[in-house]
Amino acid sequence: MSNSPEWIKKSAIYHIYPLGFCGCERTRDEFSGEVHRIKKIIEWIPHLKAMSINAVYLGPVFESAAHGYDTSDYTKIDARLGTNEDFTEVCKALHENGIKIILDGVFNHVGREHFAFKDVKLNRERSRYCGWFCNLNFGGNTAYNDGFWYEGWNNCYDLVKLNLRNNEVVEYLLNAVKMWIETWDIDGIRFDAADCLDNDFIKRIHSFTRSMKPDFWLMGEIIHGDYRRWANPEMFDCVTNYQCYKGIYSSHNDRNYFEIAHSIEYQLGQYGNIYMYNFVDNHDVARLASNLRDYDRIYCCYTLLYTMYGVPSVYYGSEFGIKGAKGNGADADMAIRPCLELDDIPGRDDTLFEHICELGAIRSQFPALQSGSYKKLELKNQTFLYQRELDGQVVYIGLNISDGDYTFNVGTHYARLADRLTGKHYDVSGGCARVTVPKNHSVILVDANTPAPVKEEAAKAEEAKPAPVEIQALKAEEKPVEQVKAEPAPVKEEAPKGTPSAGIPEGRKIVIGGHYKHFKGGDYVVLNVAHDHETYEEQVVYMQIYDKPKVWVRPLKMFLEDVNDHGNIKPRFEFIDKME
């Protein structure tokens, strides 16, 4: 049995790096004034629920001088993000929407602005906090020229290593965690640099948090090694699954499913009771879309992520297939920790977003995908078929990254199978179903008699969904690419995020064939005006003319209105000229 609490097995996690997500200044010295940026998370809650997300893992939120991993105060929200009161609102809103909260616990080290280290700099050998830090040497020095040497994490001297064998330090950190639980009712902690932490400290914080919340979840950041050293009944519930992180993108790049299949089987054999934290990218590594040599294989990557043993985690923005690679120097991580606005994500892949929404809904309905056993059914370099089973419920997953269609022969005791990704049904004859999967596609096959779930968000979206639109007079080079489905993407796109309406100026009208620019960037051409089948509300049908062509639908009134962009009144879409 897994050591993890039951709720994590039913979860899909959304990982946010708040300082980047909220567009904060790179350093605390560059900031002044008062902001409430952290409340932006509240605006994204409908987006999270559309993906069936029920846990959010937030990177560092506490006061620091730079990137958040150089903590200066464990009890105060970073002023670049907002206030403690703002964060209280965020946590309350998340919990009210059934979303649990996991915070980043940076306990191996503190920043140079931490009060105890500042006291050491001021009072040197006389400081009562000398015992708080590892290997202080007042006969040495560092590049900061403090006149003494100390141990920094990985030779980074802006990260001062704490002495976790000092009981006063441990009590100080436990009191901070107590404050997090009592004030914000957090549900779990991800431990940064977990391989550097003292084992007795981990055991103590494990028992401490369990005494406060019996279902509290602890996850350690581990890159290499035997995961059982850290994930066991006395320490962490699980660790970051870097082995399968690499295996997922690498097996798709090399078209070699033997790699990831080996990793899955090895882990289940060695760590079967550890409910892994699975991911395809995060705040420290390149985005999956940048790692893949063939972008079209990204859909199979996410199907695998959501159907393998462990809890899946999506890094903010990657649900749209955005790219980002690590750079060099002080700003090496900027490209993988961007500020994002839901209604203005350049090059967004809404087909991928809808795929992840489907995966989340499917996983939440089938316990076999949450904690069922795993069995390999067919494995070739470019195709992979496996099943998950729990209490008689069997789910079959097929992946195809070959150069064409591939037909799986799926042995099953069910009378008929249904693919939850496409809705297609397959007859079973002689205990076998022949299931043909197109190139770079996947199937999730279940008993066809299992009713499909009806999500509240999906039902609301369906009520507001415009009728399908036929577009007649497009030039050859403007022909739509999969976009005429006018699927849920327009529903997501039509909701303004944090930009209040300022009304429609008198006389402003829509121009069919007009070239428009969105107030946050991006160029579009208006194709037509349609009517919602149910409400008869007028809807603008328009196509983006940057990146990959994509067609959108938005209510006419919203398209024409002015917006209040931080005090500046401007058109949501500014007319440029008529396109020939």
C-alpha positions as CSV (number, residue, x, y, z in Angstrom):
1,M,0.0,0.0,0.0
2,S,1.1,3.6,-0.7
3,N,2.1,5.8,2.2
4,S,0.4,8.8,0.5
5,P,-3.0,10.1,1.8
6,E,-6.0,9.1,-0.3
7,W,-6.7,12.5,-1.7
8,I,-3.4,12.7,-3.6
9,K,-4.3,9.5,-5.5
10,K,-7.5,11.2,-6.8
11,S,-5.6,14.4,-7.7
12,A,-4.2,16.2,-10.7
13,I,-1.8,18.9,-9.7
14,Y,-1.1,22.3,-11.3
15,H,2.3,23.7,-10.6
16,I,2.8,27.5,-10.5
17,Y,6.0,29.5,-10.0
18,P,4.3,32.6,-8.5
19,L,7.0,35.2,-9.0
20,G,7.1,34.5,-12.7
21,F,3.4,33.8,-13.1
22,C,2.6,37.1,-11.5
23,G,5.2,39.1,-13.5
24,C,7.2,40.2,-10.5
25,E,10.4,42.1,-10.6
26,R,13.6,40.0,-10.8
27,T,14.9,41.2,-7.4
28,R,13.3,42.8,-4.3
29,D,15.5,45.9,-4.7
30,E,13.8,46.6,-8.0
31,F,10.3,46.7,-6.3
32,S,8.6,49.4,-4.4
33,G,5.0,50.1,-3.5
34,E,2.1,47.8,-2.7
35,V,0.6,45.2,-5.1
36,H,-1.9,42.3,-4.9
37,R,-0.6,40.2,-7.7
38,I,-1.0,36.8,-5.9
39,K,-4.8,37.2,-6.3
40,K,-4.3,36.5,-10.0
41,I,-4.5,32.8,-9.0
42,I,-8.2,33.3,-8.1
43,E,-8.9,34.5,-11.7
44,W,-7.4,31.2,-13.0
45,I,-9.6,28.9,-10.9
46,P,-12.2,28.3,-13.6
47,H,-9.4,27.3,-15.9
48,L,-8.0,24.9,-13.3
49,K,-11.4,23.3,-12.8
50,A,-11.9,22.9,-16.6
51,M,-8.8,20.6,-16.4
52,S,-10.2,18.8,-13.3
53,I,-7.3,20.2,-11.3
54,N,-7.8,19.6,-7.6
55,A,-4.4,20.5,-6.1
56,V,-2.1,23.5,-6.7
57,Y,1.6,23.3,-6.0
58,L,2.9,26.8,-5.5
59,G,6.6,27.6,-5.8
60,P,8.2,30.0,-3.3
61,V,5.8,32.6,-2.0
62,F,7.7,33.9,1.0
63,E,9.8,37.0,1.4
64,S,13.1,36.8,-0.5
65,A,15.7,39.0,-2.2
66,A,15.5,37.4,-5.6
67,H,14.1,34.1,-6.9
68,G,12.2,32.9,-3.8
69,Y,14.6,30.1,-2.9
70,D,16.6,32.6,-0.9
71,T,14.1,33.0,1.9
72,S,14.4,35.9,4.3
73,D,11.1,35.5,6.2
74,Y,9.1,32.3,6.3
75,T,6.0,34.0,7.7
76,K,5.6,36.9,5.3
77,I,4.3,36.7,1.7
78,D,6.8,38.3,-0.7
79,A,5.8,41.9,-1.1
80,R,6.3,41.6,-4.9
81,L,3.3,39.1,-4.8
82,G,1.1,40.9,-2.2
83,T,0.3,40.6,1.4
84,N,-0.6,37.8,3.9
85,E,-4.2,38.9,3.7
86,D,-4.1,38.6,-0.1
87,F,-2.8,35.0,0.2
88,T,-5.5,34.3,2.7
89,E,-8.1,35.2,0.0
90,V,-6.3,33.0,-2.5
91,C,-6.3,30.0,-0.2
92,K,-9.9,30.5,0.8
93,A,-11.0,30.6,-2.8
94,L,-9.0,27.5,-3.8
95,H,-10.4,25.5,-0.9
96,E,-13.9,26.6,-1.6
97,N,-13.4,25.2,-5.1
98,G,-12.2,21.9,-3.9
99,I,-8.5,22.6,-4.7
100,K,-5.9,21.7,-2.2
101,I,-2.7,23.8,-1.6
102,I,0.9,22.6,-1.6
103,L,3.6,25.0,-0.7
104,D,7.3,25.0,-1.5
105,G,9.3,24.4,1.7
106,V,12.9,25.8,1.4
107,F,14.4,24.5,4.6
108,N,18.0,23.5,3.5
109,H,19.1,27.2,3.3
110,V,18.1,30.8,3.7
111,G,19.0,34.0,1.9
112,R,21.6,36.5,3.0
113,E,18.8,38.8,4.0
114,H,17.5,36.4,6.7
115,F,17.6,38.0,10.1
116,A,19.9,35.4,11.7
117,F,22.5,35.6,9.0
118,K,22.4,39.4,9.1
119,D,23.1,39.1,12.8
120,V,26.1,36.9,12.1
121,K,27.4,39.5,9.6
122,L,27.0,42.2,12.2
123,N,28.2,40.5,15.4
124,R,30.5,37.8,13.9
125,E,31.7,35.4,16.6
126,R,29.5,37.1,19.2
127,S,26.3,36.4,17.4
128,R,23.9,34.0,19.1
129,Y,23.0,32.6,15.7
130,C,26.4,31.3,14.8
131,G,25.1,27.8,15.5
132,W,22.3,28.2,13.0
133,F,24.6,27.8,10.0
134,C,26.9,25.1,8.7
135,N,30.6,25.3,8.8
136,L,31.1,29.0,9.7
137,N,34.8,29.9,9.5
138,F,35.8,33.3,10.6
139,G,39.2,32.8,9.2
140,G,37.9,32.4,5.7
141,N,35.9,34.4,3.1
142,T,33.6,34.1,0.2
143,A,33.0,36.2,-3.0
144,Y,30.7,38.4,-0.9
145,N,33.7,39.5,1.2
146,D,31.9,39.2,4.5
147,G,35.2,38.4,6.3
148,F,34.1,34.8,7.0
149,W,33.3,31.6,5.1
150,Y,30.1,29.5,5.3
151,E,28.6,26.6,3.5
152,G,26.3,27.5,0.6
153,W,24.0,25.2,-1.3
154,N,25.9,23.8,-4.3
155,N,28.6,26.6,-3.8
156,C,25.9,29.2,-4.3
157,Y,26.7,31.7,-1.5
158,D,23.5,33.6,-1.8
159,L,21.9,30.4,-0.3
160,V,23.2,30.0,3.2
161,K,23.0,26.4,4.5
162,L,21.0,25.9,7.7
163,N,22.3,23.6,10.5
164,L,19.3,21.2,10.8
165,R,21.1,19.4,13.7
166,N,20.5,22.5,15.8
167,N,17.2,22.1,17.7
168,E,16.6,25.8,17.8
169,V,16.7,26.0,14.0
170,V,14.3,23.0,13.7
171,E,11.9,24.5,16.2
172,Y,12.0,27.8,14.2
173,L,11.1,26.0,11.0
174,L,8.4,23.9,12.6
175,N,6.8,27.0,14.0
176,A,6.8,28.5,10.5
177,V,5.0,25.3,9.1
178,K,2.6,25.5,12.0
179,M,1.7,29.0,11.0
180,W,1.2,28.0,7.4
181,I,-1.2,25.2,8.5
182,E,-3.1,27.3,11.1
183,T,-3.3,30.5,8.9
184,W,-3.9,29.1,5.5
185,D,-4.8,25.4,6.1
186,I,-2.3,24.2,3.6
187,D,-2.5,20.5,2.6
188,G,1.1,19.6,1.7
189,I,4.7,20.7,1.3
190,R,7.2,20.1,-1.5
191,F,10.7,20.1,0.0
192,D,13.3,21.9,-2.0
193,A,16.8,20.2,-2.2
194,A,15.5,17.3,-0.2
195,D,18.6,15.2,-0.8
196,C,20.5,17.8,1.3
197,L,18.2,17.7,4.3
198,D,19.0,15.9,7.5
199,N,17.1,12.7,7.8
200,D,16.1,13.3,11.4
201,F,14.7,16.7,10.4
202,I,12.6,15.1,7.8
203,K,11.3,12.5,10.2
204,R,10.5,15.2,12.8
205,I,8.6,17.4,10.3
206,H,6.7,14.3,9.1
207,S,5.4,13.4,12.6
208,F,4.8,17.1,13.3
209,T,2.6,17.8,10.2
210,R,0.8,14.5,10.6
211,S,-0.1,15.4,14.2
212,M,-1.7,18.6,12.9
213,K,-3.3,17.1,9.8
214,P,-3.4,13.3,9.5
215,D,-3.7,13.5,5.7
216,F,-0.9,16.1,5.2
217,W,1.2,15.3,2.1
218,L,5.0,15.5,1.9
219,M,7.0,15.4,-1.3
220,G,10.7,15.7,-1.7
221,E,12.7,17.1,-4.6
222,I,15.1,14.2,-5.5
223,I,16.9,14.1,-8.8
224,H,18.9,10.8,-8.6
225,G,19.4,7.9,-6.3
226,D,17.3,5.2,-4.6
227,Y,14.0,6.9,-3.9
228,R,13.4,4.7,-0.9
229,R,16.1,6.5,1.0
230,W,13.7,9.5,1.3
231,A,10.2,8.1,0.5
232,N,9.2,5.8,3.3
233,P,6.7,5.6,6.2
234,E,8.9,7.9,8.4
235,M,9.9,10.6,5.9
236,F,8.3,11.7,2.6
237,D,5.2,10.3,1.0
238,C,6.9,10.5,-2.5
239,V,9.6,12.2,-4.5
240,T,9.9,14.0,-7.8
241,N,10.0,11.4,-10.5
242,Y,12.9,12.7,-12.6
243,Q,13.6,9.2,-13.9
244,C,10.3,9.1,-15.7
245,Y,10.4,12.8,-16.5
246,K,13.4,12.1,-18.7
247,G,11.9,8.8,-19.9
248,I,8.7,10.3,-21.2
249,Y,10.2,12.9,-23.6
250,S,13.2,10.8,-24.5
251,S,11.2,7.7,-25.5
252,H,9.1,10.0,-27.7
253,N,12.1,11.7,-29.2
254,D,13.8,8.4,-30.0
255,R,10.5,6.6,-30.8
256,N,11.5,4.0,-28.3
257,Y,8.8,3.1,-25.9
258,F,11.0,0.4,-24.4
259,E,12.8,3.2,-22.4
260,I,9.7,4.5,-20.6
261,A,8.2,1.0,-20.2
262,H,11.4,-0.2,-18.5
263,S,11.4,2.8,-16.2
264,I,7.7,2.1,-15.2
265,E,8.3,-1.5,-14.6
266,Y,11.6,-0.9,-12.7
267,Q,9.9,1.6,-10.4
268,L,6.8,-0.6,-9.7
269,G,9.2,-3.4,-8.9
270,Q,11.5,-1.3,-6.7
271,Y,9.1,1.4,-5.3
272,G,5.7,-0.1,-5.8
273,N,4.4,1.4,-2.6
274,I,5.6,5.0,-3.5
275,Y,2.9,7.1,-5.2
276,M,5.2,9.1,-7.5
277,Y,4.9,12.8,-8.4
278,N,5.0,12.6,-12.2
279,F,5.7,15.6,-14.5
280,V,7.0,16.4,-18.0
281,D,8.4,19.8,-17.1
282,N,8.7,22.3,-14.2
283,H,10.4,25.5,-13.1
284,D,13.9,24.0,-13.4
285,V,13.9,22.3,-16.8
286,A,13.0,23.1,-20.4
287,R,9.3,23.0,-21.4
288,L,8.2,19.7,-22.9
289,A,7.4,21.5,-26.2
290,S,11.0,22.6,-26.4
291,N,12.4,19.2,-25.5
292,L,10.4,17.3,-28.2
293,R,11.9,17.0,-31.6
294,D,8.4,16.3,-33.1
295,Y,5.8,18.5,-31.4
296,D,2.9,16.3,-32.6
297,R,4.0,13.6,-30.1
298,I,3.1,15.9,-27.2
299,Y,-0.4,14.5,-27.0
300,C,0.8,11.0,-26.4
301,C,3.2,12.3,-23.8
302,Y,0.4,13.7,-21.8
303,T,-1.8,10.6,-22.2
304,L,1.1,8.6,-20.7
305,L,1.6,11.1,-17.9
306,Y,-2.1,10.9,-16.9
307,T,-2.4,7.1,-17.1
308,M,0.8,5.9,-15.5
309,Y,1.1,5.1,-11.7
310,G,1.4,8.2,-9.6
311,V,-0.1,11.7,-9.5
312,P,0.2,13.8,-12.7
313,S,1.3,17.4,-12.5
314,V,1.0,20.1,-15.2
315,Y,3.4,23.1,-15.1
316,Y,1.5,26.4,-15.7
317,G,1.2,27.3,-19.4
318,S,2.4,23.9,-20.7
319,E,-1.2,22.9,-21.1
320,F,-1.1,25.2,-24.2
321,G,2.2,23.7,-25.5
322,I,4.2,26.9,-24.9
323,K,8.0,26.7,-25.3
324,G,10.8,27.7,-23.1
325,A,14.4,26.6,-22.6
326,K,16.9,27.4,-19.9
327,G,19.5,30.0,-20.7
328,N,22.7,31.1,-19.1
329,G,23.7,33.4,-16.3
330,A,21.6,35.2,-13.7
331,D,18.5,35.1,-16.0
332,A,18.9,31.5,-17.0
333,D,15.4,30.5,-15.8
334,M,13.4,33.5,-17.1
335,A,12.2,31.8,-20.2
336,I,10.7,28.8,-18.2
337,R,9.1,31.0,-15.6
338,P,7.1,33.6,-17.6
339,C,4.2,35.8,-16.8
340,L,1.1,34.5,-18.5
341,E,-2.3,36.0,-19.1
342,L,-5.1,33.5,-20.1
343,D,-6.5,35.6,-22.8
344,D,-3.1,36.4,-24.4
345,I,-0.9,33.4,-24.7
346,P,0.9,33.6,-28.1
347,G,0.9,30.3,-30.1
348,R,-1.4,28.6,-27.7
349,D,-2.4,25.1,-28.7
350,D,-6.0,24.7,-27.6
351,T,-6.2,21.2,-29.0
352,L,-3.6,20.2,-26.4
353,F,-5.5,22.1,-23.7
354,E,-8.7,20.2,-24.5
355,H,-6.8,17.0,-24.6
356,I,-5.6,17.6,-21.1
357,C,-9.1,18.6,-20.0
358,E,-10.3,15.2,-21.3
359,L,-7.5,13.4,-19.6
360,G,-8.3,15.0,-16.3
361,A,-12.0,14.1,-16.5
362,I,-11.2,10.6,-17.5
363,R,-8.7,10.1,-14.7
364,S,-11.1,11.5,-12.1
365,Q,-13.8,9.0,-13.1
366,F,-11.8,5.8,-13.2
367,P,-10.2,4.6,-9.9
368,A,-8.2,2.1,-12.0
369,L,-6.2,5.0,-13.4
370,Q,-5.7,6.5,-10.0
371,S,-4.3,3.5,-8.1
372,G,-4.8,0.4,-10.1
373,S,-2.3,-2.2,-11.0
374,Y,-0.2,-1.9,-14.2
375,K,0.2,-4.6,-16.9
376,K,2.1,-4.3,-20.2
377,L,0.1,-5.9,-23.0
378,E,2.0,-5.0,-26.2
379,L,5.3,-3.1,-26.6
380,K,7.1,-2.1,-29.7
381,N,9.5,0.8,-30.4
382,Q,6.7,3.0,-31.7
383,T,3.6,1.6,-30.2
384,F,2.6,0.8,-26.6
385,L,-0.5,-0.9,-25.1
386,Y,-0.9,-1.4,-21.4
387,Q,-3.8,-1.7,-18.9
388,R,-4.6,-0.4,-15.4
389,E,-6.9,-2.5,-13.2
390,L,-8.6,-2.1,-9.9
391,D,-11.4,-4.1,-8.3
392,G,-12.4,-5.6,-11.7
393,Q,-12.4,-2.2,-13.5
394,V,-9.9,-2.3,-16.4
395,V,-8.7,0.6,-18.5
396,Y,-6.6,0.0,-21.7
397,I,-4.2,2.7,-22.9
398,G,-2.8,2.6,-26.5
399,L,-0.1,4.9,-27.8
400,N,1.0,5.2,-31.4
401,I,4.0,7.3,-32.6
402,S,4.7,5.3,-35.8
403,D,4.6,6.8,-39.3
404,G,1.0,5.7,-39.9
405,D,-2.1,4.1,-38.4
406,Y,-1.6,1.1,-36.1
407,T,-4.1,-1.5,-35.1
408,F,-4.0,-3.0,-31.6
409,N,-5.7,-6.3,-30.9
410,V,-7.0,-5.7,-27.4
411,G,-8.0,-8.7,-25.4
412,T,-10.8,-8.0,-23.0
413,H,-13.6,-9.5,-21.1
414,Y,-15.9,-6.6,-21.8
415,A,-18.6,-7.0,-24.5
416,R,-17.8,-3.6,-26.1
417,L,-15.1,-1.0,-25.7
418,A,-15.3,2.8,-25.9
419,D,-12.5,5.2,-26.4
420,R,-13.0,8.0,-23.9
421,L,-10.8,10.4,-25.9
422,T,-12.8,10.2,-29.2
423,G,-16.1,8.6,-28.1
424,K,-15.7,5.9,-30.7
425,H,-17.0,2.4,-29.8
426,Y,-15.4,-0.9,-30.8
427,D,-17.1,-4.3,-31.1
428,V,-15.5,-7.2,-29.3
429,S,-15.4,-10.6,-31.0
430,G,-13.9,-13.7,-29.5
431,G,-12.7,-11.7,-26.5
432,C,-10.7,-9.3,-28.8
433,A,-11.3,-5.8,-30.1
434,R,-9.4,-4.4,-33.1
435,V,-8.6,-0.8,-32.4
436,T,-6.9,1.3,-35.0
437,V,-5.0,4.4,-33.7
438,P,-3.8,7.2,-36.0
439,K,-0.3,8.4,-36.0
440,N,0.7,10.4,-32.9
441,H,-2.6,9.6,-31.3
442,S,-3.7,7.6,-28.3
443,V,-6.8,5.8,-27.0
444,I,-8.1,5.2,-23.5
445,L,-10.5,2.2,-23.8
446,V,-13.1,1.4,-21.1
447,D,-16.2,-0.7,-20.8
448,A,-18.7,0.9,-23.3
449,N,-21.4,0.5,-20.7
450,T,-19.7,3.0,-18.4
451,P,-21.5,6.3,-18.6
452,A,-19.5,9.3,-19.4
453,P,-19.1,11.9,-16.6
454,V,-20.9,15.2,-16.8
455,K,-18.8,17.9,-15.3
456,E,-20.4,21.1,-14.0
457,E,-18.0,23.2,-15.9
458,A,-18.6,21.3,-19.1
459,A,-22.3,21.6,-18.7
460,K,-22.1,25.4,-18.3
461,A,-19.8,25.6,-21.3
462,E,-22.2,23.6,-23.4
463,E,-25.0,26.0,-22.5
464,A,-22.9,28.9,-23.7
465,K,-21.4,27.2,-26.7
466,P,-22.1,28.9,-30.0
467,A,-23.4,26.9,-33.0
468,P,-20.9,25.5,-35.4
469,V,-19.9,28.1,-38.0
470,E,-19.4,27.4,-41.7
471,I,-16.8,29.7,-43.2
472,Q,-17.1,30.2,-46.9
473,A,-14.9,32.8,-48.4
474,L,-11.4,32.2,-47.1
475,K,-8.5,32.5,-49.4
476,A,-6.6,29.3,-50.1
477,E,-3.7,30.4,-47.8
478,E,-6.2,31.2,-45.0
479,K,-7.9,27.8,-44.9
480,P,-8.6,26.8,-41.3
481,V,-6.4,24.1,-39.7
482,E,-8.6,22.0,-37.4
483,Q,-10.1,25.1,-36.1
484,V,-13.5,25.2,-37.6
485,K,-14.7,22.9,-34.9
486,A,-15.2,26.0,-32.7
487,E,-14.9,23.7,-29.7
488,P,-14.4,24.7,-26.1
489,A,-11.4,27.0,-27.1
490,P,-13.6,29.9,-27.9
491,V,-15.4,29.5,-24.5
492,K,-12.0,29.7,-22.7
493,E,-11.0,32.6,-24.9
494,E,-14.1,34.7,-24.4
495,A,-13.7,35.2,-20.7
496,P,-11.7,38.3,-19.9
497,K,-9.2,37.8,-17.1
498,G,-8.8,40.9,-14.9
499,T,-9.5,43.4,-17.6
500,P,-12.7,45.3,-16.8
501,S,-15.0,46.4,-19.6
502,A,-15.3,50.2,-20.3
503,G,-18.3,49.9,-22.6
504,I,-18.8,50.2,-26.4
505,P,-18.2,53.7,-27.9
506,E,-21.1,55.0,-29.9
507,G,-20.8,54.3,-33.6
508,R,-18.2,51.5,-33.4
509,K,-19.2,48.7,-35.7
510,I,-17.6,45.4,-36.8
511,V,-15.8,45.3,-40.2
512,I,-16.0,41.9,-41.9
513,G,-12.6,41.2,-43.3
514,G,-11.1,43.8,-41.0
515,H,-7.6,43.5,-39.6
516,Y,-7.7,44.0,-35.8
517,K,-5.0,44.1,-33.1
518,H,-5.7,42.8,-29.6
519,F,-4.8,45.3,-26.9
520,K,-2.3,42.9,-25.5
521,G,-0.8,42.1,-28.9
522,G,-1.7,39.6,-31.6
523,D,-3.2,40.3,-35.0
524,Y,-6.6,38.9,-36.2
525,V,-8.9,39.1,-39.2
526,V,-12.7,39.1,-38.8
527,L,-14.2,36.4,-40.9
528,N,-17.9,36.8,-40.1
529,V,-20.6,37.4,-37.6
530,A,-22.7,34.4,-36.5
531,H,-25.6,33.8,-34.1
532,D,-25.6,31.5,-31.1
533,H,-28.1,28.8,-31.8
534,E,-29.7,28.9,-28.3
535,T,-29.6,32.6,-27.4
536,Y,-29.3,34.2,-30.8
537,E,-26.5,36.4,-29.4
538,E,-24.3,37.8,-32.1
539,Q,-20.8,36.2,-32.1
540,V,-17.7,37.4,-34.0
541,V,-15.8,34.7,-35.8
542,Y,-12.2,35.7,-36.2
543,M,-8.9,34.2,-37.1
544,Q,-5.4,34.9,-35.6
545,I,-2.9,35.7,-38.3
546,Y,0.2,35.1,-36.2
547,D,1.8,31.8,-35.5
548,K,-0.4,28.9,-36.5
549,P,-3.8,30.0,-37.9
550,K,-6.6,29.4,-35.4
551,V,-10.2,30.5,-35.4
552,W,-11.9,32.0,-32.4
553,V,-15.5,33.0,-31.4
554,R,-16.3,35.9,-29.1
555,P,-19.5,37.8,-28.3
556,L,-19.9,40.8,-30.6
557,K,-20.4,43.2,-27.7
558,M,-17.2,42.0,-26.0
559,F,-15.2,42.2,-29.2
560,L,-16.3,45.9,-29.8
561,E,-16.0,47.1,-26.2
562,D,-13.3,49.3,-24.7
563,V,-11.3,47.9,-21.7
564,N,-9.8,49.5,-18.7
565,D,-6.2,48.4,-18.9
566,H,-4.7,49.5,-15.6
567,G,-6.3,52.9,-16.0
568,N,-5.9,53.3,-19.7
569,I,-9.1,53.1,-21.8
570,K,-8.5,51.4,-25.1
571,P,-10.3,49.1,-27.6
572,R,-10.2,45.4,-26.8
573,F,-9.6,45.0,-30.5
574,E,-8.3,48.0,-32.4
575,F,-9.3,48.2,-36.1
576,I,-6.3,48.6,-38.3
577,D,-7.5,48.4,-41.9
578,K,-9.6,46.3,-44.3
579,M,-7.7,43.2,-45.6
580,E,-7.9,42.6,-49.3
